[in-house]
Amino acid sequence: MERNMDKKKCSLGAIIGFCGACIAFYIGAGFATMQEVMQYEASYGSKLWIVILVISVIYIYTNLSFATNGNRLSLSRGGDIYNHYCGKYIGTFYDYFSAFFCYMCFIVMCGGANSTATQQWGLPNGVGAVILTACVIATAIFGLDGILNALGKIGPLIIVIILLVSVMSGVKGIGNFTANLKQVDSGDLKLAQVGNGNPLLSGFSYGGFVILWFAAFLGEVGAKNKLKEVNYGMLLSTVFIMGTAVLASIALICYIGETGHADIPALVLANSISPILAQALAIIIFCGIYTTSVPLLWTGVGKVAKEGTQKYKLLTVIGGVVGCVIACFLPYKGLVNVLYGMNGYLGFILVGFMLVYDIRTRMSKTKLHSKMATAEHAIA
């Protein structure tokens, strides 16, 4: 039964806000730098549409499930949703693992900020990670409401800039696309790739690690907000995210000789258009990294400390500083390939539990409605 607030008319502003929050959470270091797009999608050349399709289906189904069940169960903490899907023991494992994984992804974000600052501005190692960490800690301390306010406003701006760079560089280099696409398909370029050459595995892996990002976040957002607005916002975000991924992949393939082995492929594309645009994009990449880092750190710390308490604030600071230090000594490109790929498959297993739970819930509702209808008929 939907909560009372879900019976009110939807607000377009709220839908756009949730859309922006989903975009901002999704577009972190990997997507904004296009390293993620390169390894999961562009590296598959003419088969990239298979990866995009698999990711889209997983993204839509799982996020609808997270928000809907979070709302139906009135969850006070998003991570509790795993126990409902998987039972006490497996659910507890996923709860702890996803919190740990989100924290590890925060470290990847710090690495992305570090690489961006070094590649584009020539700053010393560590400076980019320190700047990002300071901003993330300051925002995460304000809790979920503060995070939603920050993400909802920045998300649309990030996607527009990435779209702009993708379209402009794609148009400029479209003459190289056909020849470069054949090169990618041949496998001669030895590109870093998730899925071992199988686009289905790549899609499953990508969808899997996104699940572990969004489960606790959307479960709690769905519980505390109007469900239809959250779900409509998420569906709208799918169009922008996947559309941008396709255009970015085309642009990357147009310049595959330069982008294929770069730490920050997006900056290679921007520099091919204008050094000024590259400077602007570097700032946007930083913003994209920031918008994903905040809920990742919030999810990790939120598992071991209640939001708003002194313990939560202290662990937010400690967790941020430790992640920053680790990121300064590990290669960013390797972090994306190993961490995202390995954990993505485990995340995809969760989909099986979700499907079983949602089917059972739907069947239980159907039986209940059938019994109620029979009882009403008998009374009549």
Secondary structure, DSSP 8 states (H G I E B T S, - for coil): ---GGGGS---HHHHHHHHHHHHHHHSSHHHHHTHHHHHHTGGGGGGHHHHHHHHHHHHHHHHHHHHHHHHHHT-SSGGGHHHHHH-HHHHHHHHHHHHHHHHHHHHHHHHHHHHHHHHHH---TTHHHHHHHHHHHHHHTTHHHHHHHHHHHHHHHHHHHHHHHHHHHHHHHGGGHHHHHHHHHHTTT----SSTT-HHHHHHHHHHHHHHHHHHHHHHHHHHS-HHHHHHHHHHHHHHHHHHHHHHHHHHHHTHHHHTT-S-HHHHHHHHH-HHHHHHHHHHHHHHHHHHHHHHHHHHHHTTS-TTSHHHHHHHHHHHHHHHHHHTTS-HHHHIIIIIHHHHHHHHHHHHHHHHHHHHHHHHHHHHHHHHHHHHHHH-
